[in-house]
């Protein structure tokens, strides 16, 4: 059986979104959402009939939230992965991707972009966490030769994976994650203190500048760690992460919430950025061609969908 990875489902949405994402057209009449969805249904059924890895595939555009005039679009995707390696059971995944683009204005000369991703996997969260932990053990072999940030990452992943493999409950997992977060904070603080000592001990301005870069990066990582919050909930835990900046080229805000319970693993993500419209506008002709082609059932457009599904199947 093709090796299944958890990221396959989110990638499924991303790939399908690239192939099908409805960009703005000059006239809403150029695109028929009902025809597109009808063709997507036929393609999904056709692919399901020939696939050993995927069943009950469903791809569709939401007609209520897909507005050419308002530059808002929503893609829904669902599928069942057959015999996943962490449990041997069939697993259902449901997700959606919503995007909205805003034209450039005086306040936002690069336009704006907002997106919402929702992904839910119907599976035992503890079993999946322990399965992923086995792969993290590979980082243990990298510790000896690693330095600086790479060593911190390898040590953290190695320690975390070893403890998670032994977890008996999701409450144990939550406690392990909290302790690991504290350990990471202490490692970064120690790295910053050592870097400051090293900087004060040298006179070469170039070397001092390089050490300052290490300190700045470590401080940013420490700050980011402070934006991660973990809370215990009924039958599991929830981790929320917020990032208020992506740098000067793409200022914005992102929020991600990961929920893990005994019967479900879910991710909710939201992005607000003061950029993105120029790329969207650049890609418009190609996306328009695919959408119109798909509504008409043209072979090049339907083959794009098949290739997307094959990519998901092969992960």
Secondary structure, DSSP 8 states (H G I E B T S, - for coil): -----THHHHHHHHHHHHHH-----S-GGG--HHHHHHHHHHHHHHHHHH-SSEEEEEEEE-TTS-BTTTTEEEEEEEEEESS-TTTSS-EEEEEEEEEEEE---SS-TT-EEEEEEEEEEES-HHHHHHHHHHHHGGGGGGTTT--HHHHHHHHHHHHHHHHHHT--SHHHHHHHHHHHHHHHHHHHHHHHHHHHHHHHT---HHHHHHHHHHHHHHHHHHHHHTTEEEEEETTEEEEEEEE----GGG-EEEEEEEEEESS-EEEEEEEEES--HHHHHHHHHHHHHHHHHHHTT-HHHHHHHHHHHHHHHH-
